[in-house]
């Protein structure tokens, strides 16, 4: 949602502004460096206080927060969890439930992934009385994902299954449950709730802003572009990892690499694997000197220098990359041309596949595998170094100069542009431009368990 927000302007009289529930699944795409613009408005409404906005937030240091000005002169009442939401590869289930009829700190309850929060960096729970100035101010629209009065406070990431209940305080167990086998907190996609006059349910299984609650409180896109994602609370897809310290810049939910200066910058995926078969596509949109390939996870997490990437990794990891001139490099040493036609240029869509069961890598472009390879039949691939066949491997890339490079790890988009036509994919996990080789799948949490 980087600069995207949703708005609703027709909410009327509340069923009960002293009781509410907010529930949503969110996946962050960045960790701000700090500063007044690094707050993210998940849901709220501009109150009568001219320079502040009430509602539900991700706070400056990663806390889950509820913020309210009960009146223009009363000052802010902020409650912030001590828990910090810094995992960029995880979906968080966030619930805050208010009931002013309760006593003390029971007036506001915060849940993260089903767990009731008991530690707070700032605590004004006992002062909660009404939503009249934080969400139910009918003079101003309800906004999701940003657009505060002054600074915008955009949320950068993904949202799914956003519920607001007017008039009832529900626990997190209404919207999710713990998997008895894995212990994982799982989504309840169809909770049984009474939404109330101003309640709504949007972003259910896609990017629809039409209210699914039956109350008719539909939203519109107030700015930016709202893009559908296959990444969801039940299946987390790989993206480029912005936590690697020598990375380039990121956009489009960390699926796009961008550069604005002439320097080399490497990137790796958030998910790696040590077994199985995985496929991805990378669109070389613009720029120069682009390299694609595979890296062991220990290299990706070691604060590598450029010399580590194209030379001998000091930590003993391993890298195999294909340069745009069609030459394979292993740890910086040339292994020669990969095969006939294995060069690529701006505008090409690169195809990468890693077969960690048969210990082979595959490269291709625009629907054709280099070296006459056939990943589905285990022919023509490039052998993984025997010393690293049990390692955890990630997809990798190196970019240089001003330009952009779009990864499609299964979301079906290159940047904000939807693929032209979906290829076949027997696993039914992810959407790609070209045919996914039989036996291969997207690098995602479900794909890891294929």
N, C-alpha and C positions, 0 to 999 in steps of 0.2 A: 504493500500500500504506500510506499515511500512518500508520495505527495498526493495521495488519494484520500478523500473522506466522503462519508455518507451523511445525508441530512433528511430529517422528517419534520414537517412544518404544521401538521394538522392535529397533533395531540390535543386532547381537550381536558375536561375535568377528571382528575384522578379518582380511581376507585377508593384508594386510601394512600395518601402520600406519606404516611408514617410507617408503611410496611412495603417492602420491595425485595426483589432478588435480581441480581445480575449474574449471568453465567455465560462464559464464552471459552472457546479453545483458541489459543494464540501461539504463534511461533515467531520469535524475533529474528530479524535479519542483521542487526548490528548491536554493538555495545558502545554507546556514545562516550566521548572522552570527558564529559562533564560540562556544565554551563546551563544557563537559563533556558536554552532551546532544546535541552536533552530530556525533557519530560515528554511523555507520549499520552495523549488523551485517548483512552479506549472508548469511553462513552460519557457524554455530559451535555450540559446546556449552559450557555452564558448567563450568569445571574445578574442581578441589578447592580452589583459592584462592578464598576466599569473595566477594571483591569484584571479580573480573575474569572476563572471558570470552575464550576463544581462538577462532580461526577467521579468516575472510576478511571484511575490512571496507572501507568507505569512511571514511577518516580525517578528522579535524577540518578540515583545510585542503584536502580534496578528493583526497588521495592514495589510491591503491589499496594495501591493506596486508594483511599476514598477521601475526597476533598470537598469542603462545603463552606460557603459564606451564608450563614443563616439570615443575616441582614447586612446592609451596606456598611454599617459602623461597628459590627460585632467582631470583626476579624475572622481569620481563617480557622476552621476546625479540620485539622488534617490527621488522618490515621495511616501509618505506614508500617508494613510488616518488616520484621528483621530479616526475613528470607529474601534473598536477592535472586532475580531471574536472569541468569547469565548464560544459560545453555542455548546456543544457536542451532542445535540439531534436534531440539526437542519441542514437542507441543506441550504447552502448559494448560491445564484446565483451571480457570480462575472463577471463583464464586465469591460474591459478597452479598450478604443477606441482612436487611435492616428491619428491626421491629422495635419501635419506640415505646411500646407498652412493657417491654422487658426492663429489668433493672440493671444499672451499672454497665459493665462492659459487654453484657449479653445483648445490648441494643444493636450492635453491629458484629457480625461474624464473618471472618475471612477464611476461605479454603483454597489451598493450592494442591492440585492433583488429589483431591479428596481428603486432605489432612487439614483439620481445624488448626488455624494459626493461634499460638498463645504468646509469642514474643513479638514485640513491636518497638521500632525505633522512635516512633511518636504515636501517642495513644489518646485520642479524643472520642473513643467509642461511647462512653457514657453520656456524651453531650448530644448524640444524635436525637433529633426531634421530628424532622420532616424533610422531604425531598423538594420542597417548594422552590428552593433557589439553586439546586444542583442538577436536577433533571426535569422536574415538573413545572418549570417556569414557562407558562404558555405564551409569554411575550417573545420567546426566542426558540429556535429549532433545537431538537435533539441532534447531536452530531456524534458520529462514530469514526474513529481513526484520525481525528485531528480537527483543526480549524477553530481554535479558541479565538477570543476577541482580538488579541493583539499579535501573538507570535506563531500561531497555527499548531505547533506541537504535534506534528504528524507521527503516527505510528508506522514504523518501517518493518514490515513482515507480513505474516499470513493471519487470517482470522477464519473461524468456522463455527457454525452452530451458536450464533449469538442470540441469547434469550434475555428478555427483560420482562419481569412479572410485576404488575402493579396491584398491590393489595395483599400479598402473601410473602412471607419469608420462608424459603425452602432451603434445606441442607444440600450439600454437594451430592449426597447419595441419590438425590432425585435425578441427577443428570449424568451420573457415572457409577461405576462399581469396580471392585477389585477382582481381577481374574484369579480364580482359585488355583490355577496351575502356575502361572508366571509371577503373580503378585503385582502385575501391571495395572494401573488405573485405566479403565476402558470407558469409552464414550457410550452413553445411552442416547441413541439417535432420535427416539420418540418418547420423551418424558411425559408423564401424565401430570399436567399442571393446569391451574386456572389463571389465565394471563391478565385478566382485568381490563378496564377501559383503555389504558395506555400501554398495555403489554404488546410484545411482538416477538417474532422468531424469524430471523433472516440468516442468509449465508448457509443454508442447509444443503449440504452435498453439492456445492457449487457457488457461483457468484451471483445468485439471484437475490435482489433486494426486495422482492415481494414478500410481504408478511405471511408466514405459514401458520400463524397462531389462530387465524379465523377472526381476528379483531380488525383487519383491514388497515393496519398502521404501516403502510408501505414506505420504504425509503427511496431516495434517488441518489445518484452519484453527484455530489456537489462540486467535485474537482478531481482531476487526475483520471486514471484509467483503472478500472476494477477488472482484474484478469483472473480467470478460472485456473485453479491449480489442481493437479492430481495429488499433490502432497496434502495429506490430511491426518487427523489424529489417529487413524487406524493404520496408516501406512506412510512412514516418513521416508522421503526420497533424498538421495545424496544431492548436495549443492557444492559449489566452491566454498571453501572454508575461510572465512575472514579472520579467524583467530590465528592463522599462521603468520608469524611476525614480519615476513618479507613480502607480503602479498601486494597485489595491485589494488585498484578500487573495484567496488562491487555494485551491482544494480539488479533490478528485477528479481528480488528475492534471493540474491546471491547466485543466480544462474548466469549472469553476465559479468565478464571482466572488462574493465575499461582502463585506459592509460591516457595521460595528457602530457607526458614528457618522455624524452628518450632515455630510458633505462630499462634493464631487464627485470621482470618481476615474475616469480613462479607462483603457482596455485595448485592446491590439491583438494580432493573431495572430502566432505565431512564424514563419509562412511567408507570403510575399507572392508576387504574380505580375504579370507585365507583358503576358501574352497568355493566351488560353484562357478557359474558362467554368467558374465554380465556384459551389457552393451550400453553405449551412449553415443551421442552425436554432438559435434561442436561446429558451429557456423562461424567461419572467419569473415566477419562483416567488413572490417576495415583495419588499416594499420600495416605494419611490416614485421618481418622476423618473428614468425610464430612457430612454436614447437609443441607437439602433443605426444603423450605417452603414458607411462605408468611408473609409479614410485612406491617403494615400500613405506609403510606408515611411520617407521622410526626416522626416516629422513624427513618426512613431512612435519614431524613434531619436534625437530631438533634445532629450531632457529637457524636454518641453513643460509649460507651465503650463496651468491651466484656460482662461486667456484664449487660449492658442494653439489649444486644442481647439475652442472655440466662437466664437473670434474669428479674426483674420487671423494665420495662422502666420508667425512671424518669420523662419523659414528658407525661405520660399517654397513650402512644401508645400501640400497641398490636402486638405480634409475635406468630405465630404457625409454628413449625418446626417438621420435622420427622428425628430423628437420624438414623444412619446406623444400629442400633440394632433393629429398628422397633418401637421405643417408641416415642409417640407424646409428645411434650412439649409446653405448653402455658405460655409465659412469665417466662420461667425457671422452671415451675412446671410440673412434670410428670403427664400426663393424661393416662398413661398405653400404652400397645401395641395397635397399630392401627388395626391389624387384622392378620390373618394367612398369613405367607409368606411375611410379610412387611419389611423384612430386605433387605439390598442391599450391594454390594461389588464393588471393582474396576472392571471396564469393563461393568458394568450395565449402561443402558440408563434409567434415571429416567423420568417419565411422571408426569407433574403437571397440574392441571386444577383448575381454580377458577370460581365458579358460583356465581356471585354477585347479581343475580336476586333471586335465591333461598337460598343464604347465606350458601354455602357449599364449602369445599375444597376437592380435590381428589389427591391421590398419587398412583403411580404405577411404574412398571419397565418392560422394554423389551416387551411391547405390552399387558401387563396384569395389570388391576387395582387391587390394594390391597383391601381387605375386601369385595371381590366379588362385587365391586361397578360398577355402570353403569351411568356415568355422563349424557349421553344423555337422560336417563329416570329418572334422579333425585333420584337414589337409592344408598345407601351405602356410601354416602359422610360424611365428618367430619364437623359438624356444626360450623359456625363462631360464636364467642362470641357475644351474643345479644347486648352488649353495643357498638359494633363496626360494626354493619351491614350497616351503612351509611358512613363508612370511605372509604378513597381511599387506595387501596391495591396494592402492588407490589409483583412480584416474588422475592425470596430471597435465599441466600445460605451462608454457612460459611465453609471456607476451612482451613486446618491445614497442616503444614509440606511441604516438597518438593513435588511438583506434579502439575497437570493441570486438569482443569475441563472446559468442553466446553458446552456453552449454545447454543441451537438452538431455537431462538425465531421466526423462520420462514424463515431464509435464506437458509435452506437446507444443511448446513454444520456443522460438528463438528470440530471446529478449521479450518484447511485448507483441511479437508477430506470431500468430498461430501457424503451425506447419501447413503446407499446401495440401497434402493428402496423406493420410496415415497408412503406413505399411502394415504388413501382417505382423502379428505378435501372439504366438501360441500361449504365452504365459498370461496374457491379458493384464499384465502389470505395466503401466506406463503407455504413453503414446509417442510414436517416433515417425519421422519422415519416411524412412526406408524400412524394408523388411528386417525384423529382428531374426537372426539365425535361430533355427529350431534348437531348443535346449538352453537358450540364453534368455536373460530377463533383465529388467531394470535393477540398478543398484539401490535397493530400498530395504526397509525392514521386512516387508513381506517377501521381497526377492531373496533375501538372505536365508529365508526359511523354505524356499522352494525345494 
